[in-house]
């Protein structure tokens, strides 16, 4: 049975230091996905029939988040970083995506089939599908961090360049997500040790808690933390 996976150690440095921030922010994003995978696995055997649909929303939103993260890396972040770090510096990260993304997509399709009534929810099959990609994905999330090590970044980028990149990254990140799914998911899969992630404006965090979370409120009950970033007790041995 997959999970529980340990969260990644945060890279050295300070979140407020833009050179250190690159790896630290990436680790926080990766820990959000690990928190979500652990919650999926913990809840899977205990999902009752009336909770299947909310559980599908939770799981699909998490996997959509993985795809969104990779898309931003591949189309914006890695190419613009390689302009200074050197061509091919981050290509290994993209290559590793191909090692597990097809299995993620297979699970995603099955979840949609369950959601739309073409398949019946089966906890054992659910866990098998998670297990088909989770080990490889977690390894990848670990491998990516050293490629953004602070001294490498500091050697070739100015502070202004990195701040401009981060500003554009956040603009792109928020431009094509659903505030009613992606933002609540990121809130309930936070790591309490890094409450500053995701780095979105405080008014948007409040809107997520009090408004955007309401549409699929039952789905966010599967998150490992609540909207105050307080840990929830997960069911089963992974608790």
Order of alpha helices (4+ residues) and beta strands (2+ residues): alpha-alpha-alpha-alpha-alpha-alpha-alpha-alpha-alpha-alpha
